[in-house]
Amino acid sequence: MDITNDFKDEIFNLTKSIENIEVVYKKKDKYSGTLASVKQSPFQITILDDNHKEETEHTVDFELAEEITIKLFDGTIKTFKDAVA
């Protein structure tokens, strides 16, 4: 998945407003949880995963991710995915 400036802006500007982040990978693996950390360079997101007991923290692999959904505390939902060619 391409990391666009819009996506980065949403993460950096709304960090305190993010309730949950869900990541869907190519093999339909799904990780979902609260934002644990954000690193600017190189850009990296880690979430506290609710679904996988063996892996409580999950670092997003943008090369394998198909879709990332950000849910804000105010109920707003923003979904990012690569455009289909």
Secondary structure by P-SEA (a helix, b strand, c coil): ccccaaaaaaaaaccccccbbbbbccccbbbbbcccccccccbbbbccccccccccccccccccccbbbbbccccbbbbbbcccc
